Amino acid sequence: MFCSANGLTFQGAPVTFTASVFAPGTVFVPAGQIEFLDAWNLLATLPLDGNGQATLCLRLGAGPHDIVACYIGTADFAASSSQPVPLYVM
């Protein structure tokens, strides 16, 4: 599980977060859903695309944010979470 974004942005500017889910040692691409959270507050639940990625674009209020992407998991792939991605909105 990997979640990326820029670390600094300005209030009102769109911010894009991309979560990628992969299964090392296999050629299969995970399916399912990603939950994007800000300090454990749910921002969105999105489906993974055919490449195992989900992208969220939104505007956040001023101040610090810690974004986490959580893969819900399926019968074939275990759930997992990214490390928090810190973002400061000026």
Secondary structure, DSSP 4 states (H G I P E B T S, - for coil): -EEE--SEE-TTS-EEEEEE---TT-SPPP-SEEEEEETTEEEEEEE--TTSEEEEEE---SEEEEEEEEE---SSS--EEPPPEEEEE-
